[in-house]
Amino acid sequence: MDGLMAKRAALFADPVEWRDLRALGSAVRARALANLPELLEKLEKSCASNGIRVRWAETTEEANEIVHEILKEHGATRVVKGKSMVSEEMRLNDFLEDRGIESLESDLGEYIIQLDGETPSHIIMPAIHKNKQQIAKLFGKKIREAKYTEDVDELTAIARRVLRRKFFEADAGISGVNFAVAETGTLCLVENEGNGRMSTHVPPLHIALMGIEKVVERLEDVPPLYSLLTRSATGQVISTYFNMITGPRGPEEKDGPTEVHLVILDNGRSRIFSDVELSATLRCIRCGACMNHCPVYTRIGGHAYEAVYPGPIGKILTPQTEGVARRHDLLHASSLCGACAEACPVEIPITELLVRLRREATHKEPGSTVLQAGEGRDRLEDAAWALWKAAHRSPALYLLMGFAATRLRRFLPSWLPVLSAWTSVRATPRPARRTLHELARKEKVDGA
Amino acid sequence: MIPVSMSSPDTTSRGRPEAVYFYGTCLVDLFFPEAGLSGIRLLQREGLRVIFPKGQTCCAQPAFNCGYQEEARAVARAQIALFREPFPIVVPSGSCAGMMKRHYPALFEGDPLHAEAEAFAARVFELTQFLTNVLKVKLTDHGEKVRVTWHSSCHALREMGIVMEPRSLLAQLANVELAPLSRERECCGFGGTFAIREPEISAAMVEDKAGDVLATGAPVLLSGDGGCLLNIGGRLAAKGETVRPRHVAEFLWERTK
């Protein structure tokens, strides 16, 4: 990740440009979210007038059913897919495979992990957890025509040959959406491999999937977000491909799908939208910079989170969609260092939202719309904080504890449950001989 | 890349006060009292009256960060009550200063104490920030030649915007050579309760940080935050390393007194 961080930093070398572009990007996203219901209606109308058929899904089950229905209507049994995190939320590949439909990932990283039966470990680089030897072995085992090689170019060429054939055979293409422009009914798709264009352009049917938060108001809103996205995600000034899809093949046109569908998924997003502070979560443009900069993510990898979205953004998103009590673990897998929020191109205050959600998990506040608010309450932890409060709001008790700790400094029992977690890799902490309170009093500092 | 410092203008626009409060913090109180006393002496040497209110305990960050708002508020309220005069409040910790400066106003949102919490927050300064930007101290080094490395706490860096202040103080010491850490903006893995709740991840982080410290070859590790010092120092000691973790206040005082 160090190389990627350096590439990104080089593209945001001018702090004033970074500040301004970031402020613009987050303002664009905040404005879109402030008018979300209206913009979604507008998007539906604009898409309809472009010939894109819009369907709404509240849950991932509904979204899967809709996709299946459309495919069935067309007798489609072979699908190629561009990269889409919404489809990962839906576990669409499994759903379709269970119904006898081949659903093949065409993004190289996604293709690799699909071959190995895995889920993405990063939202931009889904196979980042694999090295070339592992991929070479996988290809040698799973792709019949492939000869074993550890040459990266040759491995890429093997995947390309397989996928090229699949694009032409496919009955339908499924893709995600990076930005959906309400005013013009344009679906923007950012990619580097050309597989997104092939998936959305070659098969006769295209189904695009997006979360409700992906909408922006106007076409002018796209350039700042696009620029922030590619620079933050991969350290590129611009991606190799940028697709703007504005409807199916026209009567005079010789290529493109004959039908384009757009499935818009909620899956808990409107619940997040209903809270002013937490709705900042929905500003996310899925660049993955928070993961690349996170000292936790870079050490444990994406799969450890056991969630569709790993890393810092996943830590605030997943507890909101799956429940703050159920995913209490994610909320505390952070040192609150703030590297994520610092790198976020749309200024999502990730650490502040983590703290807010920690509070929601243990205390149900009046009017809270957070899923499972207050259900993560733990009596032992309540008792610990009650004790902490008693000891720290009373100077006399606090001073007494300090006195005792300094006098008994050699006798701190390192087997205490809390302390043993600390001393597993660290020397046992020893209090000083005298507290600052005592030293200051002895030195006759004013007030002491 | 060093970003533009986010130090708020109020750290430079104020005149020189006649008196300051010193907020020791619970970690300095118990583990680094000499650093606290050194901080007081550095301020006194500049001709300031330093007041150390006796009843002070903890800034309440642990409870606040864990979601125990009511408990945090009770403790924070007790602190605010001890600092009523309009003097600056100087804190030998970027993390505790960040809590009081950045989070107290939000903690008392909708509470009768909100205005007072805001006024309190506006008076909070981290020690190196106060020495550099407000007092513009001049230091003369009386110590031997030494190589040191510097670790900034994440909250000093990102909540208080402190980047250059400790460096410029160390740069005034003629016999001190600063060997920068690689990945110097990365967290050491302390994170308060994080180190206890996620011990394996915290251990992996502090192991890397300890490795970076050792790679500098410096026999002294300086920081402005007790939490980081306990964490990195604790790991270094467990490895049998002799690198000495020291609070920057103690180091500055010792070399310039």
Interface residues (C-beta under 8 A of the other chain):
Chain A: D2 A9 A13 P15 V16 R19 P295 V296 R299 I300 H332 A333 S334 S335 L336 C337 G338 A339 A341 E342 V355 L357 R358 R359 E360 A361 T362 H363 E381 W385 A386 W388 K389 A391 H392 R393 P395 Y398 G402 A405 T406 V418 A421 W422 T423 S424 V425 R426 A427 P429 R430 P431 A432 R434 T435 L436 H437 E438 L439 A440 R441 E443 V445 D446 G447 A448
Chain B: M1 P3 V4 F22 G24 C26 V28 D29 L30 F31 F32 P33 E34 G36 L37 I40 R49 V50 I51 F52 P53 K54 G55 Q56 T57 C58 A60 P62 A63 F64 N65 C66 G67 Y68 Q69 E70 E71 A74 V75 R77 A78 C154 H155 L157 R158 E159 R183 R185 E186 C187 G189 F190 G191 G192 T193 F194 A195 I196 R197 E198 P199 I201 S202 A203 A204 M205 V206 E207 L230 N231 G233 G234 R235 A237 A238
